[in-house]
Amino acid sequence: MTLSDEDKERLADVVNLQPTKNKELQNRWDLDSGSEVHRYLEGTLKEYYYRDENSLIRATTEAAELLGIDPPVDDERDEGAPSVLRVPELESQVFAVVAGPDERSESVVSVLNKLRERFDVDPEAADVRRALQSLKRKGVVEVTYRTVPTFKLAVERDEVDVEVV
């Protein structure tokens, strides 16, 4: 099957954002619904993606090889957390500012304020929440439920090399 340039770009998103959800791809691709994402995946990228045991979207090895890119998570350690993370810029920034593993977990708003201060950016709180959830799925952030969900690193910052894709 031959993929168009747009299809290859979208497949690269699947490779780089994995493990991911319909909603994350919906936002990335500017689609109207998760159903539209599902139809696109099934109709165009069926050979190149699968859903894991948690229903998260992952790219096949063939997808990464076809595009000549490495998956975002390079798991070389036994503990399950990746040693290399390939993520969009906002996730890289969130990883840099979120509370460390020995610190008290913090809210999305707290992380947003740190991003504003350190990087002079002003993302939407929903984008910061999505970035934190994506990092959680990748095994480097953990959530603690208090009055609101709060987040902190599940690993030491220096144990993970972060690459922006």
C-alpha positions in Angstrom: 0.0 0.0 0.0 1.3 3.4 -1.0 0.8 6.3 1.5 0.5 9.9 0.5 2.7 12.6 2.1 -0.1 13.5 4.5 -0.6 9.9 5.4 3.1 9.5 6.1 3.0 12.7 8.3 0.1 11.3 10.3 1.8 7.9 10.6 4.8 9.7 11.9 2.5 11.3 14.5 1.3 7.8 15.6 4.9 6.6 15.9 6.1 9.7 17.8 3.1 10.1 20.1 2.7 6.4 21.0 1.2 5.3 23.2 -1.6 7.7 22.4 -5.4 8.0 22.2 -7.9 9.1 19.6 -8.3 12.4 21.3 -4.6 13.3 21.1 -4.6 12.4 17.4 -7.9 14.3 16.9 -6.3 17.5 18.3 -3.1 16.9 16.4 -4.8 16.3 13.0 -7.6 18.9 13.6 -10.4 16.4 13.1 -13.9 16.7 14.5 -14.2 13.5 16.5 -12.5 10.4 17.9 -14.7 8.4 15.5 -13.1 10.3 12.6 -9.7 9.3 13.9 -10.7 5.7 14.2 -12.1 5.7 10.6 -8.9 7.2 9.3 -6.7 4.7 11.2 -8.8 1.7 10.0 -9.1 3.0 6.5 -5.7 4.2 5.8 -3.1 3.1 8.4 -4.6 -0.3 9.4 -1.4 -2.1 8.5 0.7 0.2 10.6 -0.9 0.6 14.0 -2.5 -1.5 16.7 -4.2 -1.0 20.1 -2.4 -2.4 23.2 -4.0 -4.1 26.2 -5.1 -0.7 27.5 -6.6 0.3 24.1 -3.9 2.8 23.5 -2.8 3.4 19.9 0.7 2.2 19.0 2.7 2.0 15.8 4.0 -1.3 14.4 7.7 -1.9 14.0 7.0 -1.7 10.2 5.6 1.8 10.6 8.8 3.1 12.2 11.0 1.3 9.7 8.9 2.6 6.8 9.4 6.1 8.0 13.0 5.6 9.2 12.3 7.1 12.6 12.7 5.7 16.1 9.7 5.2 18.4 9.4 7.8 21.1 10.1 5.4 23.9 13.4 3.5 23.9 13.1 1.1 26.8 16.5 -0.1 27.8 15.9 -0.4 31.5 14.4 -3.2 33.5 12.2 -1.0 35.7 9.8 -0.2 32.8 10.5 3.5 32.5 12.1 4.5 29.2 15.7 5.7 28.9 14.9 7.8 25.9 11.7 9.8 25.2 10.9 11.4 21.9 8.1 13.9 22.5 6.6 17.2 21.2 8.1 20.4 22.6 5.3 21.0 25.1 5.8 17.5 26.6 9.5 18.2 26.8 8.9 21.4 28.7 6.4 19.8 31.0 8.9 17.0 31.8 11.4 19.7 32.6 9.2 21.6 35.2 6.9 19.1 36.8 7.7 18.1 40.4 10.4 15.5 40.8 9.8 12.0 42.2 10.7 13.1 45.7 8.6 16.3 45.7 5.0 16.8 46.4 2.8 16.2 43.3 1.3 19.3 41.8 -1.8 20.4 39.9 -2.1 21.2 36.2 -2.3 24.9 37.0 0.9 24.7 39.0 2.7 23.1 36.1 1.2 25.7 33.7 2.5 28.5 35.9 6.0 26.9 35.9 5.9 26.7 32.1 4.9 30.4 31.9 7.7 31.4 34.2 10.5 29.2 32.8 9.8 29.1 29.1 7.7 32.2 28.6 4.9 30.2 26.9 1.2 30.3 27.6 -0.4 27.0 26.6 -4.0 26.2 27.4 -4.5 24.2 30.7 -6.1 21.5 28.6 -2.9 21.1 26.5 -0.8 20.9 29.7 -3.2 18.2 31.1 -2.9 16.3 27.8 0.9 16.5 27.9 0.9 15.2 31.5 -1.4 12.4 30.7 0.7 11.5 27.7 3.9 11.4 29.8 1.9 9.3 32.3 1.2 6.8 29.6 4.8 6.7 28.7 5.7 5.8 32.3 7.6 8.9 33.4 4.9 10.8 35.3 2.6 9.5 38.0 -0.7 10.9 39.2 -1.9 11.3 42.7 -5.5 11.9 43.3 -6.2 14.6 45.9 -8.9 17.2 45.6 -7.8 17.4 42.0 -5.4 15.1 40.1 -1.8 16.1 40.8 1.3 15.0 39.0 5.0 14.4 39.6 7.8 12.5 37.9 7.9 8.7 38.3 11.6 8.8 37.4 14.6 11.0 38.1 15.0 13.6 35.3 18.6 12.7 34.6 17.6 9.0 34.0 15.7 10.0 30.8 17.1 11.6 27.7 14.3 13.8 26.2 14.3 14.5 22.4 11.9 16.9 20.8 10.2 15.6 17.7 
